[in-house]
Amino acid sequence: MSDRVVVEVAVPIATVRLSDPERHNVLDVAGWRALADAIDALSERDDVLAVAVRGTGGRAFSAGSDIGAFADQRSTPDDVRDYSDAIAKAMRAVRGCRHPTVAIIEGICVGGGLEIAASCDLRVCAESSRFGAPINRLGLTMSHDELEPLLQLLGPGPVLEMLLSGELIDAARALSVGFVNRVHPDGAVVEEGYGLVARIAAGAPLVNRWHKKFIRQLLERRPLSEEERAEAHEAFETDDYREGRTAFMEKRDPDFTGS
């Protein structure tokens, strides 16, 4: 495990912390691999019900890849492919995590950091946060695997605007284009973010996992099989549903009659 990725667990919530605060929590190739391994390991745990992903130090979520390591890690064609594979594996791990994931963003969130946040299920940020991918200044491209979560989240217009202009956008703009779900004052974003994580963890875990799965299936834009459609009704056969229905009926708001 790279020291640039730290895992903290306070059941039922886990935190994956990107940890290189002096350099805005950048990741080298070992860090990308460690991120994938950390998320995959948490995804296998039944005692974890939600995962927060955040940076360290309060100044950055992540500035993405460690450009200073490129000379050693991303120079030859084989190196480039290995590095790209490490990033793609991390993106797939975050997107495919069995548990809901929330990016809690302080400060800058650019390049690979933007991709990590986009791969999470939800994103909350501070008012002073800034977002973008100014890699056209470096002569670099995002791979298809890196572009996919951004494209699915935002559509082509906002993604191309960030890539072609190289400009950073502020929190208000990130909210308006749909990159973040909520914006909080700088001093409150961590507390508010973990409040959201706790509310998610308090929900029925099987339902949360099913909804993640169903949305991924719909994003594939292919006809669903009868078996896949039938799975949406399996929740009604679980203890989660029976317990939730009983608790709801006992505390029901008389003005709320639907689901």
C-alpha positions as CSV (number, residue, x, y, z in Angstrom):
1,M,0.0,0.0,0.0
2,S,1.4,3.4,-1.0
3,D,1.7,6.0,1.7
4,R,-0.1,8.4,-0.6
5,V,-3.4,6.5,0.1
6,V,-4.6,6.0,3.6
7,V,-7.6,4.0,4.7
8,E,-9.5,4.8,7.9
9,V,-12.5,2.7,9.0
10,A,-15.0,3.7,11.7
11,V,-17.7,1.1,11.0
12,P,-20.0,1.5,9.1
13,I,-18.1,4.4,7.4
14,A,-14.7,4.1,5.7
15,T,-12.5,6.9,4.5
16,V,-10.0,6.7,1.7
17,R,-7.7,9.6,2.1
18,L,-5.4,10.8,-0.6
19,S,-2.3,11.8,1.3
20,D,0.5,13.9,-0.1
21,P,-0.6,17.3,1.2
22,E,2.7,19.1,0.4
23,R,2.0,18.4,-3.3
24,H,-1.7,18.7,-3.3
25,N,-2.3,14.9,-2.8
26,V,-0.9,13.9,-6.2
27,L,-0.6,10.2,-7.0
28,D,2.3,8.3,-8.7
29,V,1.8,5.0,-10.4
30,A,2.0,3.2,-7.0
31,G,-0.5,5.6,-5.6
32,W,-3.0,4.8,-8.4
33,R,-2.6,1.1,-7.8
34,A,-3.0,1.6,-4.1
35,L,-6.2,3.5,-4.6
36,A,-7.6,0.6,-6.6
37,D,-6.5,-1.9,-4.0
38,A,-7.9,0.1,-1.2
39,I,-11.4,0.6,-2.8
40,D,-11.5,-3.1,-3.9
41,A,-10.7,-4.2,-0.3
42,L,-13.4,-2.0,1.2
43,S,-15.9,-3.2,-1.4
44,E,-15.5,-6.7,0.0
45,R,-16.3,-5.7,3.6
46,D,-19.8,-6.3,4.8
47,D,-19.3,-4.1,7.8
48,V,-18.7,-1.0,5.6
49,L,-21.8,0.7,4.3
50,A,-20.5,3.9,2.8
51,V,-17.1,5.3,1.7
52,A,-15.8,8.9,1.9
53,V,-13.0,9.8,-0.5
54,R,-11.1,13.0,0.4
55,G,-7.7,14.7,0.4
56,T,-5.4,15.6,3.2
57,G,-4.5,19.0,4.5
58,G,-7.5,21.1,3.5
59,R,-5.9,22.7,0.4
60,A,-6.7,20.1,-2.2
61,F,-8.8,17.0,-2.9
62,S,-6.1,16.0,-5.5
63,A,-4.1,17.5,-8.3
64,G,-4.1,14.1,-10.0
65,S,-1.0,12.5,-11.3
66,D,2.5,13.3,-10.0
67,I,4.1,15.1,-13.0
68,G,7.4,15.1,-11.3
69,A,7.5,11.3,-11.5
70,F,6.7,11.1,-15.3
71,A,10.4,11.0,-16.3
72,D,10.8,7.7,-14.4
73,Q,7.3,6.3,-14.7
74,R,5.7,7.6,-17.9
75,S,8.4,8.0,-20.5
76,T,8.6,4.9,-22.7
77,P,5.6,3.5,-24.5
78,D,5.4,0.5,-22.1
79,D,5.6,2.9,-19.2
80,V,2.7,5.0,-20.6
81,R,0.5,1.9,-21.1
82,D,1.3,0.6,-17.6
83,Y,0.5,4.0,-16.0
84,S,-2.7,4.3,-18.0
85,D,-3.7,0.9,-16.9
86,A,-3.1,1.8,-13.3
87,I,-5.3,4.9,-13.6
88,A,-8.0,2.9,-15.4
89,K,-8.0,0.2,-12.7
90,A,-8.4,2.9,-10.1
91,M,-11.3,4.5,-11.9
92,R,-13.1,1.1,-12.4
93,A,-12.6,0.3,-8.7
94,V,-14.1,3.6,-7.5
95,R,-17.0,3.4,-10.0
96,G,-17.6,-0.3,-9.2
97,C,-17.4,-0.1,-5.4
98,R,-20.2,-2.1,-3.9
99,H,-20.8,0.6,-1.3
100,P,-22.0,4.2,-2.0
101,T,-19.0,6.6,-2.4
102,V,-18.9,10.3,-1.6
103,A,-16.1,12.7,-2.6
104,I,-15.6,15.4,0.0
105,I,-13.7,18.1,-1.8
106,E,-11.7,20.9,-0.2
107,G,-9.5,23.2,-2.3
108,I,-8.4,22.2,-5.8
109,C,-9.7,19.2,-7.7
110,V,-8.0,18.9,-11.1
111,G,-6.7,16.4,-13.6
112,G,-6.7,12.9,-12.1
113,G,-8.4,14.3,-9.0
114,L,-11.3,15.4,-11.1
115,E,-11.5,11.9,-12.5
116,I,-11.5,10.3,-9.1
117,A,-14.3,12.6,-7.9
118,A,-16.3,12.0,-11.0
119,S,-16.0,8.3,-10.4
120,C,-17.6,8.6,-7.0
121,D,-21.4,8.4,-6.7
122,L,-21.8,11.8,-5.1
123,R,-19.6,14.9,-4.6
124,V,-19.8,17.7,-2.1
125,C,-17.4,20.6,-2.1
126,A,-16.3,23.8,-0.4
127,E,-17.2,27.2,-1.7
128,S,-13.5,28.0,-2.5
129,S,-13.0,24.7,-4.4
130,R,-11.8,24.9,-8.0
131,F,-12.1,22.2,-10.7
132,G,-10.6,21.6,-14.1
133,A,-8.2,19.6,-16.3
134,P,-5.6,22.1,-17.8
135,I,-3.6,19.2,-19.4
136,N,-3.6,20.8,-22.8
137,R,-0.8,23.0,-21.4
138,L,1.3,19.9,-20.9
139,G,0.6,18.3,-24.2
140,L,-1.2,15.4,-22.5
141,T,-4.4,13.6,-23.2
142,M,-7.0,11.8,-21.1
143,S,-7.5,8.2,-22.1
144,H,-10.9,6.9,-23.0
145,D,-11.1,5.2,-19.6
146,E,-10.4,8.5,-17.9
147,L,-12.9,10.4,-20.0
148,E,-15.7,8.0,-19.5
149,P,-16.8,8.9,-15.9
150,L,-16.6,12.6,-16.8
151,L,-18.6,12.2,-20.0
152,Q,-21.3,10.1,-18.3
153,L,-21.6,12.6,-15.5
154,L,-21.5,15.9,-17.5
155,G,-22.1,15.2,-21.1
156,P,-19.7,16.4,-23.9
157,G,-20.2,20.1,-23.6
158,P,-18.9,20.8,-20.1
159,V,-16.1,18.2,-20.5
160,L,-14.9,19.7,-23.8
161,E,-15.1,23.2,-22.3
162,M,-12.7,22.2,-19.5
163,L,-10.4,20.3,-21.8
164,L,-10.2,22.8,-24.6
165,S,-10.1,26.0,-22.6
166,G,-7.8,24.6,-19.8
167,E,-9.7,26.9,-17.5
168,L,-10.6,26.1,-13.9
169,I,-14.2,26.5,-12.8
170,D,-15.5,27.6,-9.4
171,A,-17.8,25.7,-7.1
172,A,-20.9,27.6,-8.3
173,R,-20.2,26.6,-11.9
174,A,-19.4,23.0,-10.9
175,L,-22.8,22.9,-9.2
176,S,-24.6,24.4,-12.2
177,V,-23.1,21.9,-14.7
178,G,-23.8,19.0,-12.4
179,F,-20.3,18.0,-11.3
180,V,-21.0,18.5,-7.6
181,N,-24.2,17.7,-5.8
182,R,-23.8,20.2,-2.9
183,V,-21.7,23.2,-2.0
184,H,-20.9,24.1,1.6
185,P,-19.0,26.9,3.4
186,D,-15.3,26.1,3.6
187,G,-15.3,25.5,7.3
188,A,-18.4,23.2,7.2
189,V,-17.8,21.0,4.1
190,V,-16.1,18.1,6.0
191,E,-18.8,18.0,8.7
192,E,-21.6,18.3,6.1
193,G,-19.9,15.7,3.9
194,Y,-19.7,13.1,6.6
195,G,-23.2,13.9,7.6
196,L,-24.3,12.9,4.1
197,V,-22.1,9.8,4.3
198,A,-23.7,8.9,7.6
199,R,-27.2,9.3,6.2
200,I,-26.4,7.0,3.4
201,A,-24.9,4.4,5.7
202,A,-28.1,4.5,7.8
203,G,-30.1,3.4,4.8
204,A,-30.8,-0.2,3.7
205,P,-27.5,-1.5,2.3
206,L,-29.0,-3.9,-0.2
207,V,-31.2,-1.2,-1.6
208,N,-28.2,1.2,-2.0
209,R,-26.3,-1.5,-3.8
210,W,-29.2,-2.3,-6.0
211,H,-29.7,1.3,-7.0
212,K,-26.0,1.7,-7.9
213,K,-26.2,-1.5,-10.0
214,F,-29.4,-0.5,-11.8
215,I,-28.1,3.0,-12.7
216,R,-24.9,1.5,-14.1
217,Q,-27.0,-0.9,-16.2
218,L,-29.2,1.9,-17.6
219,L,-26.1,4.0,-18.4
220,E,-25.0,1.1,-20.7
221,R,-28.0,2.0,-22.9
222,R,-28.7,-1.5,-23.9
223,P,-31.9,-3.6,-23.7
224,L,-32.3,-5.1,-20.2
225,S,-33.0,-8.8,-19.9
226,E,-36.1,-10.1,-18.1
227,E,-33.8,-11.4,-15.3
228,E,-32.3,-7.9,-14.9
229,R,-35.7,-6.3,-14.8
230,A,-37.0,-8.9,-12.3
231,E,-34.1,-8.1,-9.9
232,A,-35.7,-4.7,-9.2
233,H,-38.5,-6.6,-7.4
234,E,-36.2,-8.7,-5.2
235,A,-36.0,-6.0,-2.6
236,F,-39.6,-6.8,-1.5
237,E,-38.5,-10.2,-0.4
238,T,-35.7,-9.0,2.0
239,D,-35.6,-8.4,5.7
240,D,-34.6,-4.8,4.9
241,Y,-37.9,-4.2,3.2
242,R,-39.9,-5.9,6.0
243,E,-38.1,-4.0,8.7
244,G,-38.3,-0.7,6.8
245,R,-42.0,-1.0,6.1
246,T,-42.7,-1.7,9.8
247,A,-40.7,1.2,11.0
248,F,-42.3,3.5,8.4
249,M,-45.8,2.5,9.3
250,E,-45.1,3.1,13.0
251,K,-43.7,6.6,12.4
252,R,-45.5,7.6,9.3
253,D,-46.1,11.2,8.4
254,P,-49.8,11.5,7.6
255,D,-49.1,13.7,4.7
256,F,-46.8,11.2,3.0
257,T,-48.5,8.2,1.5
258,G,-46.2,7.1,-1.4
259,S,-42.8,5.7,-1.9
